[in-house]
Amino acid sequence: MPLHAGQSTQPEHRDQPHDANPFFGMANPAQGSAISTPKNALADGPVEADVAYQLIRDELLLDGSARLNLATFVTTWMEPQAGRLMADCVDKNMIDKDEYPQTAELERRCVAILADLWHAPDAGSATGCSTTGSSEACMLGGMALKRRWRARVGDDPARKPNLVMGANVQVCWEKFCRYWDVEPRVVPMDGDRFHLDAASAAAAVDEDTIGVVAILGSTFDGSYEPIAEIAAALDEVQRTRGIDVPIHVDGASGGMIAPFLDEELVWDFRLPRVASINTSGHKYGLVYPGVGWVLWRDADALPADLIFNVNYLGGQMPTFALNFSRPGSEVVAQYYTFFRLGRSGYRAVQQASRDVAMFLADEIERLGPFSLISRGDQLPVFAFTTRPDITGWDVFAVSRLLRERGWQVPAYTFPENRQDLAVLRVVCRNGFSHDLAEMFLADLKAALAELQSVTPGAPISGPSGFRH
């Protein structure tokens, strides 16, 4: 829900002022005096820069440590050199390609690198762009699918476009369908099938299906959807029913894992039915937020009427992103990471994350009270739940106790049809080392000992948390 001016994210909203002792944060306390400034309105005058910095920094300490956040997929560590480059470029507007032509050139190189990674037919002339993240990239991919469908079927107002996807899709696809008036055809989970499969995708499509969204790396459990099998099933639909349905691959995370760790897996533009792919540079692309990427297999897959040629500050610029002004720093950081690591560097980083995930999954399975839903052998992500005989506490209680020790581990239920399944999920990213994993295991064991020591009674639980 939108956050209005009268709302606060704090449990109890109080309009108390910022107070600072004159001895705290001032170069010469003898010349200073205590200050008091409002939080929800502009003060009458300025405060010293160091004081403003210190007061705001102190508030942000309550956020906890990003490095201990095992909920987020988003990059929480980069090299200092990358940070300095980002600081050098934060004042450059990515849209001003005439004023900052080299930043625009680095964006073009990143698109070409991704096109090569994803086996585009002509990587040298790839069609794609940077975005603020995968959500914007998915919107662009969906818009292209809808325009291509409309071009095929004409302007008949009686025809309603639909988009086929599994119940495990990220919420951005629900937003796309609502914002662009597309019927979401959501295939529910069923038993131990937690994502879209080929048979379900083929059964759900019809003449008004603009495309099928296939997920390379589900946020629910880290698993890949069988994209080659889905493509083959849609090939058969075209052969038997005459319906040609393209695929958009949401590779928000897996698009930067599979090319390095699963090179034999065919999921990308090697499949002729794959029309477009997106990824998040700020997830396993190893860049701070926020940057995403979307590519189309060729120029024909991106309808020309989605591209605007803007006369801006004396130059003609083609643009097809939803956002206009944004800093060039994240794009520069993406190119730095590509240039710095190369294929072998990315492979080493991603393999280290997968190794930690699989190690942790195995160790947690050995603890006894838990059953694994996934093992971290696709995305470096795994989910686990309590065994049926565990009745005195649940995954929400475990999440609460881990948070008391500084770890952020989401506990949540699966979607409709499997809302009976509540899990914990661990995301292993660059910088989450074996040493930190051992520390996490020790704290998990301590939490289990605390839960198991409680006198039996009403089940111990806690709050739910998941929206990544």
Secondary structure by P-SEA (a helix, b strand, c coil): cccccccccccccccccccccccccccccccccbbbbbccccccccccaaaaaaaaaaaacccccccccccccccccccaaaaaaaaaccccccccccccaaaaaaaaaaaaaaaaaacccccccccccccccaaaaaaaaaaaaaaaaaaaccccccbbbbbbbcccccaaaaaaaaaacccccccccccccccccaaaaaaaccccccbbbbbccccccccccaaaaaaaaaaaaaacccbbbbbbbccccccccccccccccccccccccccbbbbbccccccccccbbbbbcccccccccccccccccccbbbbbccccccccaaaaaaaaaaaaaccaaaaaaaaaaaaaaaaaaaaaaaacccccccccccccccbbbbbccccccccaaaaaaaaaaacbbbbbbbbccccccccbbbbbbcccccaaaaaaaaaaaaaaaaaaaacccccbbbbbbbbcc
